């Protein structure tokens, strides 16, 4: 699954367009490398998003099979690292 789709599907960002803009501006890294929107996400990948107030780190646990998942199931798909 593309990283922009994954970020919106697992409710890390609200909309895919926001995810695409973040990727274009270079604030999203996958395994410590700058990512493009078309980059595929795999289980075990570490994703870092650099916000103005600091960076957030996530680990991919699962790839969703649907367009979106319920917010109550977010912990099954993504783990927020400190």
Phi and psi in degrees as GROMACS dihedral restraints (atoms count N, CA, C in turn):
[ dihedral_restraints ]
;  ai    aj    ak    al  type     phi  dphi    fc
    3     4     5     6     1   -63.0    20    10
    4     5     6     7     1   148.1    20    10
    6     7     8     9     1   -65.2    20    10
    7     8     9    10     1   -36.0    20    10
    9    10    11    12     1   -67.0    20    10
   10    11    12    13     1   -38.1    20    10
   12    13    14    15     1   -67.2    20    10
   13    14    15    16     1   -40.9    20    10
   15    16    17    18     1   -64.6    20    10
   16    17    18    19     1   -44.0    20    10
   18    19    20    21     1   -59.6    20    10
   19    20    21    22     1   -39.6    20    10
   21    22    23    24     1   -80.4    20    10
   22    23    24    25     1   -33.8    20    10
   24    25    26    27     1   -66.4    20    10
   25    26    27    28     1   -36.9    20    10
   27    28    29    30     1   -96.4    20    10
   28    29    30    31     1    13.5    20    10
   30    31    32    33     1    66.0    20    10
   31    32    33    34     1    32.6    20    10
   33    34    35    36     1   -78.4    20    10
   34    35    36    37     1   -40.5    20    10
   36    37    38    39     1  -122.9    20    10
   37    38    39    40     1   159.4    20    10
   39    40    41    42     1   -73.9    20    10
   40    41    42    43     1   -40.2    20    10
   42    43    44    45     1  -134.7    20    10
   43    44    45    46     1   153.3    20    10
   45    46    47    48     1   -64.3    20    10
   46    47    48    49     1   -33.5    20    10
   48    49    50    51     1   -63.6    20    10
   49    50    51    52     1   -35.6    20    10
   51    52    53    54     1   -65.1    20    10
   52    53    54    55     1   -43.7    20    10
   54    55    56    57     1   -61.0    20    10
   55    56    57    58     1   -43.0    20    10
   57    58    59    60     1   -63.2    20    10
   58    59    60    61     1   -42.5    20    10
   60    61    62    63     1   -63.2    20    10
   61    62    63    64     1   -40.1    20    10
   63    64    65    66     1   -63.5    20    10
   64    65    66    67     1   -40.7    20    10
   66    67    68    69     1   -67.1    20    10
   67    68    69    70     1   -39.7    20    10
   69    70    71    72     1   -64.8    20    10
   70    71    72    73     1   -35.1    20    10
   72    73    74    75     1   -82.7    20    10
   73    74    75    76     1    -3.7    20    10
   75    76    77    78     1    81.6    20    10
   76    77    78    79     1    24.7    20    10
   78    79    80    81     1   -98.7    20    10
   79    80    81    82     1     0.8    20    10
   81    82    83    84     1  -111.8    20    10
   82    83    84    85     1   127.5    20    10
   84    85    86    87     1  -119.4    20    10
   85    86    87    88     1   141.5    20    10
   87    88    89    90     1  -117.3    20    10
   88    89    90    91     1   121.3    20    10
   90    91    92    93     1    50.7    20    10
   91    92    93    94     1    46.7    20    10
   93    94    95    96     1    64.3    20    10
   94    95    96    97     1    24.6    20    10
   96    97    98    99     1  -128.3    20    10
   97    98    99   100     1   139.1    20    10
   99   100   101   102     1   -57.2    20    10
  100   101   102   103     1   138.1    20    10
  102   103   104   105     1  -112.8    20    10
  103   104   105   106     1   148.2    20    10
  105   106   107   108     1  -100.1    20    10
  106   107   108   109     1   162.8    20    10
  108   109   110   111     1   -61.2    20    10
  109   110   111   112     1   -28.8    20    10
  111   112   113   114     1   -84.8    20    10
  112   113   114   115     1    -4.1    20    10
  114   115   116   117     1   -63.5    20    10
  115   116   117   118     1   132.5    20    10
  117   118   119   120     1   -80.9    20    10
  118   119   120   121     1   141.3    20    10
  120   121   122   123     1   -99.9    20    10
  121   122   123   124     1   137.8    20    10
  123   124   125   126     1  -122.7    20    10
  124   125   126   127     1   158.2    20    10
  126   127   128   129     1   -61.3    20    10
  127   128   129   130     1   132.4    20    10
  129   130   131   132     1    97.3    20    10
  130   131   132   133     1   -10.7    20    10
  132   133   134   135     1   -64.9    20    10
  133   134   135   136     1   145.3    20    10
  135   136   137   138     1  -104.8    20    10
  136   137   138   139     1   123.2    20    10
  138   139   140   141     1  -112.7    20    10
  139   140   141   142     1   131.0    20    10
  141   142   143   144     1  -119.0    20    10
  142   143   144   145     1   129.8    20    10
  144   145   146   147     1  -116.1    20    10
  145   146   147   148     1   123.2    20    10
  147   148   149   150     1   -95.3    20    10
  148   149   150   151     1   101.2    20    10
  150   151   152   153     1   -89.1    20    10
  151   152   153   154     1   169.4    20    10
  153   154   155   156     1   -64.3    20    10
  154   155   156   157     1   -33.9    20    10
  156   157   158   159     1   -86.3    20    10
  157   158   159   160     1     0.4    20    10
  159   160   161   162     1   136.4    20    10
  160   161   162   163     1   170.5    20    10
  162   163   164   165     1   -91.6    20    10
  163   164   165   166     1   148.2    20    10
  165   166   167   168     1  -116.6    20    10
  166   167   168   169     1   138.5    20    10
  168   169   170   171     1  -117.4    20    10
  169   170   171   172     1   136.1    20    10
  171   172   173   174     1  -132.1    20    10
  172   173   174   175     1   152.7    20    10
  174   175   176   177     1  -120.5    20    10
  175   176   177   178     1   135.3    20    10
  177   178   179   180     1   -80.4    20    10
  178   179   180   181     1   119.7    20    10
  180   181   182   183     1   -99.2    20    10
  181   182   183   184     1   -37.3    20    10
  183   184   185   186     1  -147.1    20    10
  184   185   186   187     1   160.9    20    10
  186   187   188   189     1  -107.5    20    10
  187   188   189   190     1   120.5    20    10
  189   190   191   192     1   -67.9    20    10
  190   191   192   193     1   148.0    20    10
  192   193   194   195     1   -95.9    20    10
  193   194   195   196     1   -10.8    20    10
  195   196   197   198     1  -111.2    20    10
  196   197   198   199     1   170.3    20    10
  198   199   200   201     1   -64.2    20    10
  199   200   201   202     1   -40.6    20    10
  201   202   203   204     1  -139.9    20    10
  202   203   204   205     1   160.0    20    10
  204   205   206   207     1  -119.8    20    10
  205   206   207   208     1   156.6    20    10
  207   208   209   210     1   -64.7    20    10
  208   209   210   211     1   145.2    20    10
  210   211   212   213     1   -60.0    20    10
  211   212   213   214     1   -27.4    20    10
  213   214   215   216     1   -68.4    20    10
  214   215   216   217     1   -19.2    20    10
  216   217   218   219     1  -100.9    20    10
  217   218   219   220     1     8.5    20    10
  219   220   221   222     1   -57.6    20    10
  220   221   222   223     1   -37.4    20    10
  222   223   224   225     1   -65.3    20    10
  223   224   225   226     1   -19.8    20    10
  225   226   227   228     1   -77.1    20    10
  226   227   228   229     1   -22.0    20    10
  228   229   230   231     1  -108.0    20    10
  229   230   231   232     1   -28.8    20    10
  231   232   233   234     1  -140.9    20    10
  232   233   234   235     1   141.2    20    10
  234   235   236   237     1  -118.5    20    10
  235   236   237   238     1   124.5    20    10
  237   238   239   240     1   -84.1    20    10
  238   239   240   241     1   123.3    20    10
  240   241   242   243     1   -96.1    20    10
  241   242   243   244     1   155.3    20    10
